[in-house]
Amino acid sequence: MPQDSKDLRNLSEPVRFRRALTLLLMTLILPGSAQIAVGSKKAGRWAWRVLAGIFAVVVFVVVLSLIWRAGAINLMVSPTTLRFVQILLILLAIGWAALFVDAYRLGRPLTLERKHRLTFSILDGALIVLVVGALIWGSTIVSTQRDFVASVFGNGKKSDADKGRYNVLLLGGDSGTDRVGTRPDSITLASVDANTGRTVLIGLPRNMARVPFPAGTPMNKEFPEGFRWKDCAENCLLNGVYTYAAEHPALFPGDPNPGVTATMQAVEGITGLKVNYHVLIDLAGFRDLLNAVGGITLDVGKRVPIGGIGSPIKGYIEPGANQHLDGYHALWFARSRAGATDYERMTRQKCVMTAMLNQLSPQTVLVKFQGIAKASKKVVNTDIPASDLGTFTDLALDSKKLPVSSFSAVPPLIRTGNPDFELIRTKVAEAIGKSEALDKSSDDGDGKTTNTPSNPRTTTTPKKPSSTSTKPGKSSSTPSKPGNDVDDVASICKA
């Protein structure tokens, strides 16, 4: 291309206009190429070096994710990495804008006719706004993610898998004017295979009495015969452990969250499993989180009241298949007590957890990340360290491909007023053993064998139908009588 104005004037005006537009297009597609062609080759080469470095890093991360997905995720969510990416995006925005300005200069706008010069100027300005805006928006997303990771995960103490499993206690926190302190309204232990991600949900009723604590713990010394009526009267139930410990911080010197610690120890005493981490969800804010992800779709097996138990009933969630519930209705579906037992409610809560696991895709998280992060900071409290975020994200992606099984320590098998804890531990071990056997007995070793009748590869002996089973072809999120054992939560929650 001719490079000086005198040579350019020897070209026809339409050719000069096309040349100017080509320089902008080159800068958009391959920044620095316009400078290599007709401008400062040194500036163009620097731009190419930066692009080559970014491409090399992207290739490295892609290869790492194929070899070690958890490691790649840990690298990408590290606050240091995110800060570096945020600064890099801002610098790229400035540098790319400068290249567009230089490309405009190289296009020699003064040699163009007025209408072409105006078009050229507007297009250059629009491209600068588009590119800079996209990069600044990207830096904002990265900043939000960094703030989210730092706020929610922080620097908790790392806990290694126990016997090949991570056991994460999921607590739904509930507080109100009619209660003293905060009590977990929902208590579920998620036992996750550290290799396959296959998960067993262990439901524990909040009204379980006489819960034991591991030997040597402060609560065991205070209640050596279990959490009985001593100083806490009618509050001596599983969900009252949190409140008691929170009101007696002297038992846990230096512990910033004695209520959670005591509840984790109680669950260890009940199940015989080591609890690695906890996730405490504020049920009042859970609505915002569900709205942020666009709601969930559930089968509603029976009419569920909105309100009741101390407040007027405001309406109902009517029965029906494939109902899309927003945050308000999904929250009431999970926590409504009117006209239902605690055990039915536990089942509904598992349905909501399973629906979120199955329906929350990486694409949804990416598109709605800012809303999710904003809601999660208010909703979620956890001691999972940021360094383990990649491990659990990796396991969550694997678990989406597999059925979730369940055991609930509820009647008729377990009497919550006088529980047989040895029986509970035995049943928990059986549920986990049955889950692990699915991977060991898989014909192709892919860990995707289920023990539902429709899968011919399973070697699990079919269970006899119980009074809690749903009829073939029917899926109910609220069975009339809760089952203790469910080999696939999807069999009662088609989500």
Salt bridges, closest charged atoms under 4 A:
GLU13 OE1 - HIS116 ND1 2.70
ASP102 OD1 - ARG105 NH2 2.77
ASP147 OD2 - LYS377 NZ 2.44
ASP174 OD2 - ARG179 NH1 3.60
ASP174 OD1 - ARG335 NH2 2.67
ASP174 OD2 - ARG337 NH2 3.70
ASP185 OD1 - ARG179 NH2 3.77
ASP185 OD1 - ARG206 NH1 3.87
ASP185 OD1 - ARG337 NH2 3.09
ASP185 OD2 - ARG345 NH1 2.64
ASP193 OD2 - ARG165 NH1 3.89
GLU225 OE1 - ARG228 NH1 3.97
ASP299 OD2 - LYS494 NZ 4.00
GLU318 OE2 - ARG303 NE 3.11
ASP326 OD1 - HIS329 ND1 2.80
ASP342 OD2 - ARG206 NE 3.16
ASP342 OD1 - ARG345 NH2 3.59
GLU344 OE1 - LYS302 NZ 3.33
ASP383 OD1 - HIS278 ND1 3.19
ASP388 OD1 - LYS158 NZ 2.60
ASP394 OD1 - ARG69 NE 2.25
ASP398 OD1 - ARG69 NH2 2.77
ASP398 OD1 - LYS401 NZ 3.88
GLU422 OE2 - ARG425 NH1 2.93
GLU430 OE1 - LYS427 NZ 3.50
GLU436 OE2 - ARG165 NH1 3.01
ASP439 OD1 - ARG198 NH2 3.11
ASP444 OD2 - ARG457 NH1 2.70
ASP446 OD2 - ARG457 NH1 3.97
ASP487 OD1 - LYS434 NZ 3.41
